[in-house]
Amino acid sequence: MNKIAPVLTGFLVVLFAFSQTLFTVSETEFAMVRRLGEVVSMKDQPGLSFKLPFIESVSKYSRQILTLDSPESERFNTKENQPLQVDSFIKWQLSDVREFYRAVGGDEKQAERRIGQTVTSLLREEFGRRTLQEVISGDREKIMAAVRDAAEADAKKIGVRIVDVRLKRIDFDDSVSTRVFDRMRSERQRVAAELRSTGAAESERIKADADKQAQVILAEAYKKAQEMQGAGDAKATAIYSAAYGQNAEFYSFYRSLEAYKSSFRNKSDVMVLDPSADFFKFLKGGAKAK
């Protein structure tokens, strides 16, 4: 047992030392080998690699496209000094690991802070060159392209490539939103007033046309009624004349009876006449008159 223990210990030490010479690189990583702090090699091919144990160390960095998305919107002023709230995000990727390590010590957070500050400054310049209408309507693509190209030039200094800069949303600042909404409300109220005025005028026109048509219809009806009444009176007169021509005495008697019936319709009716008046001719005549 006393002989086995040193052998086992030596084997474990050798095994541990051998394990310190191996490391793997995946498809999504860069590996940088440093010897006593100095970069000696870069590994960008996936697979198993070797290093000197204890005196060489390995640092790994992502080769994937990373996203820098600010949690809060930034406030930028347009050419007319109109404030806007802008949300944006940045796509970036390592392009030179040696330069990245030299410039920011291989710290992704420090690199993102520098990239974010650069893009924010560039966006502020681009918005300051344009009017509110240009920013909202048609220059978004131009702004993103200009910022991306300018940020790319600065990012190369830290071994980074800017893949894309995107504006997610552009909103009016609260003060601007209030003025815009007030203007929109006033415009809608003006349009509504014009529509109500047009509707009222059309209503009056329709009413006037209806009244005119009603008067025309009533006039036509009255005219037709008068014509019909005149025709009826003429026909009645013709009938009366024919009857009078056949028997004048009987016709006179018949008209007198109609007059009596009309005059003495109610018991309370009273007439004051001369007894010798022709109105009583058939009452006085009796059978002779009949």
C-alpha positions in Angstrom: 0.0 0.0 0.0 2.8 2.4 0.7 4.2 1.9 -2.8 0.8 2.3 -4.5 -0.1 5.6 -3.0 2.8 7.6 -4.6 2.1 6.0 -8.0 -1.6 6.8 -7.8 -0.8 10.4 -6.8 1.7 10.8 -9.6 -0.8 9.4 -12.1 -3.5 11.8 -11.0 -1.1 14.7 -11.2 -0.1 13.7 -14.7 -3.7 13.2 -15.7 -4.6 16.7 -14.3 -1.7 18.3 -16.1 -2.7 16.6 -19.3 -6.3 17.8 -19.0 -5.0 21.4 -18.6 -3.4 21.1 -22.1 -6.8 20.4 -23.9 -9.7 22.7 -24.6 -12.5 22.6 -27.2 -13.8 25.4 -29.5 -17.4 25.3 -30.7 -18.9 26.6 -33.9 -20.2 29.7 -32.1 -17.0 30.7 -30.4 -13.6 32.3 -30.9 -10.8 31.1 -28.5 -7.9 33.3 -27.6 -4.8 31.7 -26.1 -2.6 33.9 -23.8 0.7 33.2 -22.3 1.3 35.1 -19.1 -1.2 37.7 -20.3 0.2 38.1 -23.9 -1.9 36.8 -26.8 0.0 34.0 -28.5 -2.7 32.5 -30.8 -6.3 32.6 -32.0 -8.5 29.6 -32.5 -11.5 30.1 -34.8 -12.0 26.6 -36.1 -14.2 24.2 -34.1 -12.6 21.2 -32.5 -10.0 20.1 -29.9 -6.9 22.3 -29.3 -3.9 22.2 -27.1 -2.1 24.7 -24.8 0.7 24.7 -22.4 -0.7 23.9 -18.9 -0.6 26.5 -16.1 1.3 29.2 -18.1 -1.2 29.6 -20.9 -4.9 30.5 -20.5 -7.9 30.5 -22.8 -10.6 33.1 -23.2 -13.7 32.4 -25.3 -15.9 34.9 -27.1 -19.1 34.6 -29.0 -18.9 34.8 -32.8 -22.7 35.1 -33.0 -24.6 38.3 -33.9 -25.5 40.0 -30.6 -28.3 42.4 -29.9 -28.0 45.6 -27.9 -31.5 46.7 -27.1 -31.9 49.8 -24.8 -34.6 49.2 -22.2 -35.6 52.9 -22.3 -36.3 55.2 -25.2 -34.1 58.2 -25.9 -35.2 61.7 -26.4 -34.0 63.5 -29.6 -34.8 66.9 -30.9 -35.6 67.6 -34.6 -34.4 70.5 -36.7 -37.3 72.6 -35.4 -36.4 71.6 -31.9 -39.4 69.3 -31.6 -38.7 66.5 -29.0 -39.3 62.9 -30.0 -39.0 59.6 -28.0 -37.1 57.0 -30.0 -36.6 53.3 -29.4 -33.8 51.6 -31.3 -31.7 48.4 -31.2 -28.3 47.5 -32.6 -27.0 44.2 -34.1 -23.2 43.8 -33.6 -20.6 41.0 -34.0 -16.9 40.5 -33.2 -14.7 40.8 -36.2 -11.2 41.1 -34.7 -10.7 39.4 -31.3 -7.2 40.6 -30.8 -8.3 44.3 -31.3 -11.4 43.6 -29.2 -9.2 42.4 -26.3 -6.7 45.2 -26.7 -9.4 48.0 -26.9 -11.9 46.9 -24.2 -10.1 44.0 -22.5 -12.5 41.5 -24.0 -15.4 42.9 -22.0 -18.7 42.7 -23.9 -20.5 45.1 -21.5 -17.8 47.7 -22.0 -18.0 47.2 -25.8 -21.8 47.6 -25.7 -21.6 50.8 -23.6 -19.2 52.3 -26.2 -21.4 51.1 -29.2 -24.5 52.5 -27.5 -23.0 55.9 -26.8 -21.7 56.1 -30.4 -25.1 55.2 -31.9 -27.0 57.5 -29.6 -24.7 60.4 -30.5 -25.1 59.7 -34.2 -28.9 59.4 -33.9 -29.0 62.8 -32.2 -27.0 64.3 -35.0 -29.2 62.7 -37.7 -32.5 63.8 -36.0 -31.1 67.3 -35.5 -30.6 67.6 -39.3 -34.2 66.7 -40.2 -37.6 68.2 -39.7 -40.4 66.4 -37.9 -42.2 65.7 -41.1 -39.0 64.1 -42.7 -38.4 62.0 -39.6 -42.0 60.7 -39.4 -42.7 60.2 -43.1 -39.8 59.2 -45.3 -36.3 59.4 -43.9 -36.2 56.6 -41.4 -34.3 54.3 -43.8 -31.8 57.1 -44.6 -31.3 57.7 -40.9 -30.6 54.1 -40.1 -28.2 53.6 -43.0 -26.3 56.8 -42.1 -26.0 55.8 -38.5 -25.0 52.2 -39.3 -22.2 53.3 -41.7 -20.8 55.9 -39.2 -21.0 53.5 -36.3 -19.3 50.8 -38.3 -16.3 53.1 -38.8 -16.0 53.7 -35.0 -16.7 50.0 -34.1 -13.7 48.8 -36.2 -11.4 50.5 -33.6 -12.5 48.0 -31.0 -12.7 44.9 -33.3 -16.5 45.0 -33.7 -18.7 45.0 -36.8 -22.0 46.8 -36.8 -24.5 44.5 -38.6 -27.6 46.8 -38.4 -29.2 49.7 -36.5 -33.0 49.7 -36.4 -35.5 52.3 -35.2 -38.3 50.3 -33.5 -40.6 53.2 -32.7 -40.7 57.0 -33.0 -43.2 58.6 -30.7 -44.1 62.2 -30.0 -43.0 63.6 -26.7 -45.9 64.2 -24.2 -45.8 67.9 -24.8 -45.9 67.4 -28.6 -48.5 64.7 -28.4 -50.8 67.1 -26.5 -50.5 69.7 -29.2 -50.9 67.2 -32.0 -54.0 65.7 -30.4 -55.4 69.1 -29.8 -54.8 70.0 -33.4 -56.4 66.8 -34.6 -59.4 67.3 -32.3 -59.8 70.9 -33.6 -59.6 69.6 -37.2 -62.2 66.9 -36.5 -64.5 69.4 -34.8 -64.2 71.7 -37.8 -65.0 68.9 -40.2 -67.9 67.8 -38.0 -69.3 71.4 -37.9 -69.0 71.6 -41.7 -70.9 68.3 -42.1 -73.6 69.5 -39.6 -73.9 72.8 -41.5 -74.1 70.9 -44.8 -76.7 68.5 -43.4 -78.8 71.4 -42.0 -78.8 73.2 -45.3 -79.7 70.0 -47.1 -82.5 69.4 -44.6 -83.9 72.9 -45.2 -83.7 72.4 -48.9 -85.5 69.1 -48.7 -88.2 70.6 -46.4 -88.6 73.6 -48.7 -89.0 71.2 -51.7 -91.5 69.1 -49.8 -93.5 72.2 -48.8 -93.4 73.4 -52.5 -94.6 70.0 -53.7 -97.3 69.9 -51.0 -98.6 73.4 -52.1 -98.5 72.3 -55.8 -100.5 69.1 -54.9 -103.0 71.0 -52.8 -103.4 73.6 -55.6 -103.9 70.9 -58.2 -106.4 69.1 -55.9 -108.3 72.4 -55.2 -108.4 73.1 -58.9 -109.7 69.7 -59.7 -112.3 69.9 -56.9 -113.5 73.2 -58.3 -113.7 71.8 -61.7 -115.6 68.8 -60.5 -117.9 71.0 -58.4 -118.5 73.3 -61.3 -119.3 70.3 -63.6 -121.6 68.9 -60.9 -123.4 72.3 -60.5 -123.7 72.6 -64.2 -125.2 69.1 -64.5 -127.5 69.8 -61.6 -128.6 73.0 -63.2 -129.2 71.2 -66.5 -131.3 68.5 -64.7 -133.3 71.2 -62.8 -133.9 73.1 -66.1 -135.1 69.9 -67.8 -137.4 69.1 -64.9 -138.7 72.7 -64.9 -139.4 72.5 -68.6 -141.5 69.3 -68.3 -143.7 70.6 -65.5 -143.1 74.1 -64.1 -145.9 73.9 -61.6 -144.7 70.6 -60.1 -141.1 71.8 -60.1 -142.1 74.9 -58.2 -144.1 72.8 -55.7 -141.1 70.5 -55.2 -138.8 73.3 -54.6 -141.2 74.8 -52.1 -141.4 71.5 -50.2 -137.6 71.4 -50.0 -137.6 75.0 -48.7 -140.2 74.1 -46.1 -138.1 71.1 -44.9 -134.9 73.2 -44.7 -136.7 76.0 -42.9 -138.6 74.0 -40.3 -135.9 71.4 -39.6 -136.1 71.9 -35.8 -139.1 72.6 -33.6 -137.3 75.7 -32.2 -137.0 77.3 -35.6 -138.8 80.7 -35.9 -139.5 82.7 -39.0 -141.2 86.1 -39.2 -142.8 86.6 -42.6 -145.8 88.4 -44.2 -148.7 85.8 -44.4 -149.3 87.0 -48.0 -145.7 86.1 -49.0 -145.2 83.7 -51.9 -143.3 81.4 -49.4 -146.8 80.2 -48.1 -148.4 80.0 -51.5 -148.7 76.2 -51.4 -149.6 76.1 -47.7 -152.5 78.4 -48.3 -153.6 76.9 -51.5 -154.3 73.5 -50.0 -155.7 71.0 -52.5 -156.2 73.6 -55.1 -152.5 74.4 -55.1 -151.6 70.7 -55.1 
